[in-house]
Amino acid sequence: MHRLGLIRQGFPDRAAFDIAVSTALLRRAATQQVETLRLHVPGPALAFGARDRNSAGYPAAITRAAEIGFPPVRRLAGGKAAVFHAGTLAFSWAVPEADARQGIERRFILMAQTVTKTLRSLGIDARVGEVPGEYCPGRFSVNAGGATKLMGVGQRLIRGGAHLGGVLVVDGSQQVRAALTPVYAALGYEWDPATVGSVADELGRAVSNHEIADALLGELGNAFEMSEQSLDGEVLASAEQLAPEHEAEVPVDTSASAGG
């Protein structure tokens, strides 16, 4: 059975550092052939992709994100702006791959099917595919009944490795809508806030991140031999160096000048 290292550590109070840890794990996968899955609860953050950063509305968007309590950061994978908060589960799968491009679709399918099977085991009509009008659209999103998006996923490829990362909304769909509404307006994106969903919405009851994480790991345990690990000093030191690259600084207002 294929072995997979499991890391549960997150850094909810350090959004840019949290993403930098995933970058460091990707680089380690590529250079040291170490495969790991990090599954953790993030803090509030609004992660922007390259397309967002090229938008004329980007400065206003990151300002809005900071104003509503979602630190703006630069995401590792591609795609449009996505929301993380304490009611979500973030996953980061770092995979050694000699030719990372060859396995793109296989990795997407693996994650989408794993999440779908997990949610179906809980009684949710989970399906793979994009919901019209969803935020950060993608054909390997996981939705509920073809109506609301529950999970988004993206990839980042480097020489020798691949990173599969994303977020599953366990609870707090209203927080996702509240965060994305002003940000997507600033970026000029059209979307339908009604397409945001959560596991709790579908189950009609309170549900914890721990419950869903255990269910996901149970499904993965059918295919992988997992061993829980802690982040080592080398990865943490690398993440400290990489963290500034993931910061999205709010622009300073220079319209008013001192003096008279």
The 8 nearest C-alpha neighbors of each residue, nearest first, counted from 0:
[[1, 223, 224, 2, 222, 221, 3, 225],
 [0, 2, 223, 224, 3, 222, 225, 220],
 [3, 1, 224, 223, 225, 0, 4, 226],
 [2, 4, 225, 35, 34, 224, 223, 5],
 [3, 5, 35, 226, 225, 227, 36, 34],
 [6, 4, 227, 36, 226, 228, 35, 37],
 [7, 5, 37, 228, 8, 227, 229, 36],
 [6, 8, 39, 38, 37, 9, 5, 229],
 [9, 7, 6, 39, 10, 229, 37, 230],
 [10, 8, 39, 11, 41, 40, 17, 7],
 [9, 11, 17, 13, 12, 41, 14, 8],
 [42, 10, 12, 41, 13, 9, 14, 43],
 [11, 13, 10, 42, 14, 43, 41, 17],
 [14, 12, 16, 10, 11, 15, 17, 42],
 [13, 15, 17, 16, 12, 44, 11, 18],
 [16, 14, 245, 18, 17, 242, 246, 13],
 [17, 15, 242, 19, 13, 18, 14, 20],
 [18, 16, 14, 10, 20, 15, 19, 13],
 [17, 19, 21, 20, 15, 16, 22, 14],
 [18, 20, 16, 238, 22, 242, 21, 17],
 [21, 19, 238, 23, 17, 18, 22, 16],
 [20, 22, 24, 18, 19, 23, 25, 91],
 [23, 21, 19, 25, 20, 24, 26, 18],
 [22, 24, 20, 26, 21, 25, 238, 234],
 [23, 25, 27, 21, 22, 26, 28, 93],
 [26, 24, 93, 28, 22, 23, 27, 162],
 [25, 27, 29, 23, 28, 24, 30, 22],
 [28, 26, 24, 30, 29, 31, 25, 23],
 [29, 27, 33, 32, 95, 25, 26, 31],
 [28, 30, 160, 159, 95, 26, 27, 32],
 [29, 31, 27, 28, 32, 26, 159, 95],
 [30, 32, 27, 28, 33, 29, 95, 26],
 [33, 31, 28, 95, 29, 30, 34, 27],
 [32, 34, 28, 31, 27, 35, 95, 94],
 [35, 33, 94, 93, 28, 3, 95, 4],
 [36, 34, 4, 93, 3, 5, 92, 37],
 [35, 37, 92, 5, 91, 4, 6, 38],
 [36, 38, 6, 91, 90, 7, 5, 92],
 [39, 37, 90, 7, 89, 36, 6, 91],
 [40, 38, 7, 9, 89, 88, 8, 41],
 [39, 41, 88, 85, 89, 9, 87, 42],
 [42, 40, 11, 85, 84, 9, 39, 83],
 [11, 41, 43, 84, 85, 12, 44, 83],
 [44, 42, 84, 69, 83, 85, 41, 70],
 [45, 43, 69, 70, 83, 71, 82, 46],
 [44, 46, 82, 71, 69, 81, 70, 72],
 [45, 47, 72, 74, 81, 80, 73, 71],
 [48, 46, 80, 73, 74, 51, 72, 79],
 [49, 47, 51, 79, 77, 50, 74, 78],
 [48, 50, 52, 51, 53, 77, 47, 78],
 [51, 49, 53, 52, 48, 79, 54, 78],
 [52, 50, 54, 48, 49, 53, 47, 57],
 [51, 53, 49, 50, 54, 57, 48, 47],
 [54, 52, 50, 51, 49, 55, 57, 56],
 [55, 53, 56, 51, 57, 52, 186, 50],
 [54, 56, 57, 53, 186, 58, 52, 59],
 [55, 57, 186, 185, 54, 59, 58, 60],
 [56, 58, 60, 54, 59, 52, 55, 186],
 [59, 57, 60, 61, 56, 62, 250, 249],
 [60, 58, 62, 57, 56, 61, 185, 63],
 [61, 59, 182, 57, 63, 185, 62, 58],
 [62, 60, 64, 63, 58, 71, 59, 249],
 [61, 63, 59, 65, 60, 64, 249, 66],
 [64, 62, 66, 60, 61, 65, 182, 59],
 [65, 63, 61, 69, 62, 66, 67, 71],
 [64, 66, 70, 68, 69, 62, 63, 67],
 [67, 65, 63, 64, 68, 62, 69, 61],
 [66, 68, 64, 65, 69, 63, 178, 70],
 [67, 69, 65, 66, 70, 64, 43, 44],
 [68, 70, 44, 64, 43, 65, 45, 67],
 [71, 69, 44, 65, 45, 68, 64, 72],
 [72, 70, 45, 247, 61, 44, 46, 64],
 [73, 71, 247, 46, 246, 245, 15, 47],
 [74, 72, 245, 47, 46, 247, 246, 48],
 [73, 75, 46, 47, 48, 76, 72, 245],
 [74, 76, 155, 73, 77, 18, 22, 48],
 [77, 75, 155, 154, 153, 74, 78, 164],
 [78, 76, 48, 153, 154, 75, 49, 155],
 [77, 79, 48, 135, 76, 80, 153, 50],
 [78, 80, 135, 48, 51, 47, 81, 50],
 [79, 81, 47, 46, 48, 135, 45, 51],
 [82, 80, 46, 45, 79, 135, 47, 83],
 [83, 81, 45, 44, 175, 46, 84, 80],
 [82, 84, 44, 43, 87, 45, 41, 42],
 [83, 85, 43, 42, 86, 87, 41, 44],
 [86, 84, 42, 87, 41, 40, 43, 83],
 [85, 87, 170, 84, 169, 171, 168, 208],
 [88, 86, 168, 169, 85, 167, 84, 83],
 [89, 87, 40, 167, 166, 39, 168, 90],
 [88, 90, 166, 39, 38, 165, 40, 41],
 [91, 89, 38, 164, 37, 165, 166, 92],
 [90, 92, 164, 37, 36, 163, 21, 93],
 [91, 93, 36, 163, 162, 35, 164, 37],
 [94, 92, 162, 25, 35, 34, 161, 28],
 [93, 95, 34, 161, 160, 28, 96, 162],
 [94, 96, 160, 28, 29, 32, 159, 34],
 [97, 95, 160, 99, 159, 98, 94, 161],
 [96, 98, 159, 99, 95, 160, 158, 29],
 [99, 97, 96, 100, 101, 159, 158, 102],
 [98, 100, 96, 101, 161, 160, 102, 97],
 [101, 99, 103, 102, 98, 156, 161, 96],
 [102, 100, 99, 103, 98, 104, 105, 96],
 [101, 103, 105, 100, 104, 99, 106, 98],
 [104, 102, 106, 100, 105, 101, 107, 99],
 [103, 105, 107, 106, 102, 108, 101, 109],
 [106, 104, 102, 108, 107, 103, 109, 101],
 [107, 105, 109, 108, 104, 103, 102, 110],
 [108, 106, 104, 110, 109, 105, 111, 103],
 [107, 109, 111, 105, 106, 110, 112, 104],
 [110, 108, 106, 112, 107, 111, 113, 105],
 [109, 111, 113, 107, 112, 108, 114, 106],
 [112, 110, 108, 114, 113, 109, 139, 115],
 [111, 113, 115, 109, 114, 110, 108, 116],
 [114, 112, 110, 116, 115, 111, 109, 117],
 [113, 115, 117, 111, 112, 116, 118, 110],
 [114, 116, 112, 118, 125, 117, 113, 111],
 [117, 115, 119, 113, 118, 114, 112, 120],
 [118, 116, 114, 120, 115, 119, 215, 214],
 [117, 119, 121, 115, 120, 123, 116, 125],
 [120, 118, 123, 122, 116, 121, 117, 125],
 [119, 121, 117, 118, 122, 116, 123, 214],
 [122, 120, 118, 119, 123, 117, 202, 214],
 [121, 123, 119, 120, 124, 118, 202, 125],
 [124, 122, 119, 125, 118, 121, 201, 143],
 [125, 123, 144, 143, 119, 126, 122, 118],
 [126, 124, 143, 115, 123, 142, 119, 118],
 [125, 127, 142, 141, 115, 143, 128, 124],
 [128, 126, 141, 139, 140, 142, 111, 115],
 [129, 127, 138, 140, 139, 141, 126, 130],
 [128, 130, 138, 137, 140, 136, 131, 139],
 [129, 131, 133, 145, 132, 146, 128, 148],
 [132, 130, 133, 129, 194, 191, 136, 146],
 [131, 133, 190, 191, 130, 134, 194, 189],
 [134, 132, 130, 194, 136, 131, 190, 191],
 [133, 135, 136, 190, 132, 81, 79, 191],
 [134, 136, 79, 78, 80, 133, 81, 137],
 [137, 135, 134, 133, 129, 138, 140, 130],
 [138, 136, 139, 140, 129, 135, 128, 151],
 [137, 139, 128, 129, 140, 136, 127, 141],
 [140, 138, 128, 137, 127, 111, 141, 107],
 [139, 141, 151, 128, 137, 150, 138, 129],
 [140, 142, 127, 150, 126, 149, 128, 148],
 [143, 141, 148, 149, 126, 147, 125, 145],
 [142, 144, 125, 147, 124, 145, 146, 126],
 [143, 145, 124, 146, 125, 142, 126, 147],
 [144, 146, 143, 142, 130, 147, 126, 128],
 [145, 147, 144, 143, 194, 130, 142, 148],
 [148, 146, 194, 196, 195, 142, 143, 145],
 [147, 149, 142, 195, 196, 194, 150, 141],
 [148, 150, 142, 197, 196, 168, 141, 167],
 [151, 149, 167, 141, 140, 166, 148, 168],
 [150, 152, 140, 165, 166, 141, 167, 149],
 [151, 153, 165, 164, 140, 150, 166, 139],
 [154, 152, 76, 164, 163, 77, 165, 78],
 [155, 153, 163, 76, 162, 164, 77, 156],
 [154, 156, 76, 162, 161, 75, 163, 157],
 [157, 155, 161, 160, 99, 162, 154, 158],
 [156, 158, 160, 159, 161, 155, 99, 29],
 [159, 157, 160, 29, 156, 99, 97, 98],
 [160, 158, 29, 97, 96, 95, 157, 98],
 [159, 161, 29, 95, 96, 157, 94, 158],
 [160, 162, 156, 94, 99, 155, 93, 157],
 [161, 163, 93, 155, 154, 92, 25, 164],
 [164, 162, 154, 92, 91, 153, 161, 93],
 [165, 163, 91, 90, 153, 152, 92, 154],
 [164, 166, 152, 151, 90, 89, 153, 91],
 [165, 167, 89, 88, 150, 151, 90, 168],
 [166, 168, 150, 88, 87, 149, 169, 89],
 [169, 167, 87, 197, 149, 170, 150, 166],
 [168, 170, 198, 87, 197, 86, 199, 167],
 [171, 169, 86, 197, 199, 168, 172, 198],
 [170, 172, 173, 174, 86, 175, 197, 169],
 [171, 173, 175, 174, 196, 197, 170, 195],
 [172, 174, 176, 171, 175, 177, 195, 196],
 [175, 173, 177, 171, 172, 176, 178, 84],
 [174, 176, 172, 178, 173, 177, 82, 179],
 [175, 177, 173, 179, 174, 178, 192, 180],
 [178, 176, 174, 175, 180, 179, 173, 181],
 [177, 179, 175, 176, 180, 174, 181, 182],
 [178, 180, 182, 176, 183, 181, 177, 175],
 [179, 181, 183, 182, 177, 178, 176, 184],
 [182, 180, 184, 183, 179, 185, 63, 178],
 [183, 181, 60, 179, 185, 184, 180, 63],
 [184, 182, 186, 188, 185, 180, 179, 181],
 [183, 185, 187, 181, 182, 186, 180, 188],
 [186, 184, 60, 182, 56, 183, 187, 59],
 [187, 185, 56, 183, 184, 188, 57, 60],
 [186, 188, 184, 185, 183, 189, 56, 54],
 [189, 187, 183, 186, 184, 190, 185, 182],
 [188, 190, 187, 191, 183, 132, 184, 134],
 [189, 191, 132, 133, 134, 188, 192, 183],
 [190, 192, 132, 193, 194, 133, 189, 134],
 [193, 191, 194, 176, 195, 190, 180, 133],
 [192, 194, 191, 195, 147, 196, 176, 133],
 [193, 195, 147, 192, 133, 191, 148, 146],
 [196, 194, 147, 148, 193, 192, 172, 176],
 [197, 195, 147, 172, 148, 149, 194, 200],
 [196, 198, 168, 200, 169, 170, 199, 149],
 [197, 199, 169, 201, 200, 170, 202, 168],
 [200, 198, 202, 170, 197, 201, 204, 206],
 [201, 199, 197, 203, 198, 202, 196, 204],
 [200, 202, 198, 199, 203, 123, 197, 143],
 [203, 201, 199, 204, 200, 198, 123, 122],
 [204, 202, 200, 201, 199, 205, 198, 206],
 [203, 205, 202, 199, 206, 200, 201, 198],
 [206, 204, 199, 207, 203, 170, 202, 200],
 [205, 207, 199, 204, 208, 210, 169, 170],
 [208, 206, 209, 210, 211, 205, 169, 170],
 [207, 209, 211, 210, 212, 169, 88, 206],
 [208, 210, 212, 207, 211, 213, 206, 214],
 [211, 209, 207, 213, 208, 212, 214, 206],
 [210, 212, 214, 208, 213, 209, 215, 207],
 [211, 213, 209, 215, 214, 210, 208, 216],
 [214, 212, 216, 210, 211, 215, 217, 209],
 [213, 215, 211, 217, 212, 216, 117, 210],
 [216, 214, 212, 218, 217, 213, 117, 211],
 [217, 215, 219, 213, 218, 214, 220, 212],
 [216, 218, 214, 220, 215, 219, 213, 221],
 [217, 219, 215, 220, 216, 221, 117, 214],
 [220, 218, 216, 221, 217, 222, 223, 215],
 [219, 221, 217, 223, 218, 222, 216, 224],
 [222, 220, 219, 218, 223, 217, 224, 216],
 [221, 223, 220, 219, 0, 1, 224, 218],
 [224, 222, 1, 220, 2, 225, 0, 219],
 [223, 225, 2, 1, 0, 3, 220, 226],
 [226, 224, 3, 4, 223, 2, 5, 227],
 [225, 227, 4, 5, 228, 3, 224, 2],
 [228, 226, 5, 6, 4, 225, 229, 7],
 [227, 229, 6, 5, 4, 226, 230, 7],
 [230, 228, 6, 231, 227, 8, 7, 5],
 [229, 231, 234, 228, 235, 232, 6, 8],
 [230, 232, 233, 234, 229, 235, 236, 228],
 [231, 233, 235, 234, 236, 230, 237, 229],
 [232, 234, 236, 235, 231, 237, 230, 238],
 [235, 233, 237, 236, 232, 231, 23, 238],
 [236, 234, 238, 232, 237, 233, 239, 231],
 [235, 237, 239, 233, 238, 234, 232, 240],
 [236, 238, 234, 240, 235, 239, 23, 233],
 [239, 237, 19, 20, 241, 235, 240, 236],
 [240, 238, 236, 242, 237, 241, 235, 16],
 [239, 241, 237, 238, 242, 236, 243, 19],
 [240, 242, 238, 19, 239, 244, 243, 237],
 [241, 243, 16, 19, 244, 239, 245, 15],
 [244, 242, 246, 245, 241, 240, 15, 16],
 [245, 243, 242, 241, 246, 73, 19, 15],
 [246, 244, 73, 15, 243, 242, 72, 247],
 [245, 247, 72, 243, 15, 244, 248, 73],
 [248, 246, 72, 71, 73, 245, 249, 61],
 [247, 249, 246, 250, 71, 61, 72, 62],
 [248, 250, 62, 61, 251, 247, 58, 65],
 [251, 249, 248, 58, 252, 62, 61, 59],
 [250, 252, 253, 249, 248, 254, 62, 58],
 [253, 251, 254, 250, 255, 249, 256, 62],
 [254, 252, 255, 251, 256, 250, 257, 249],
 [255, 253, 252, 256, 251, 257, 250, 258],
 [254, 256, 253, 257, 252, 258, 251, 259],
 [257, 255, 254, 258, 253, 259, 252, 251],
 [258, 256, 255, 259, 253, 254, 252, 251],
 [257, 259, 256, 255, 254, 253, 252, 251],
 [258, 257, 256, 255, 254, 253, 252, 251]]
